[in-house]
Amino acid sequence: IKLLDAFKKKGNVYVYRHPGDKVVAIAFYEGGDENIAKEIALQVAAMNPRYISKEDIPQQVIDEMKEEFKKQLEWSWKPA
């Protein structure tokens, strides 16, 4: 088990636990729509993100992703 961050927050929260408890996603929300929070948490768990915010992504990873996207565009047969 890896605990990346420990936090304490007041308010509404939805915790999605994937079967087997190997993936967990937590969505904090304002208002009363727990269903949207559930869907967001489910999608986050499905995507299995490596970074929490844009600022956490190393520049090298950003550059590699840009290059991959450029290659994909070259093979898309779309005009520049």
N, C-alpha and C positions, 0 to 999 in steps of 0.2 A: 504494500500500500504506500502510495506517495501522497503526502499532504503538501500541496504547493503553497497555500495561503490559509491562514486561520483568520476568521473575521466574525464580527458581531454587528448585526444590523437589525434595527426595528422595522416592522412593517410586514406586508404580505410577502410570502415566499412559497414557491412551489418546488419540491424536490422530486426529480424523476430518477428512479433507480431502474436501470436496465436489468432484465432477468439475469441472475447470477451475480448481481452486484459488482460487476467489474467496471461498469461505467455509470457515473452519476453526474447529473447536471442540475444546477440550482438557478432558478429565475426569480429575481426580486421584482415586484410590480406594485404600481399604485392603482388604486381603483378596486373594482370588485370582480374583474373578469379572470377567474382562475383558469378557464379553458384556454385562453390565449397564452398565459404563462406556461401551461402544460405543453402546448404545441411548440412554443419556443424552446423550452427545456428539452423536449424530445428531439427537435431538429439539431440543437447544439450537441447532444449526445451522439446523434447519428453522424454528424460531421467530424467529431473527434478533433477539435481544433488544437493546434500546438501552441498557440499564443492567445493571450487574453485581450490584448489591445494592439493597435497598429504600432504603437511605440515600442512594443516588445519584440517586434520582428527584426532580426539582424539585417543590415543593409545587403549583405551578400545573398541572403535568401530572396530579398526583393529583386535584386538584379537578376538572379537565376530565373525567377518567375517571369520577369519581363521578357527575357530572352526566349523562354519557352512559348509565351503568348505570341511573340513576333514570328516564331517558326510556325506555329499553328495558323497564323494569318496568311503566311506565304503559301501554305498548302490549301487555303480555302478558296482559291481562284477568284477572290474578290479584288476589285481595283483598290489601289493604294488610297 
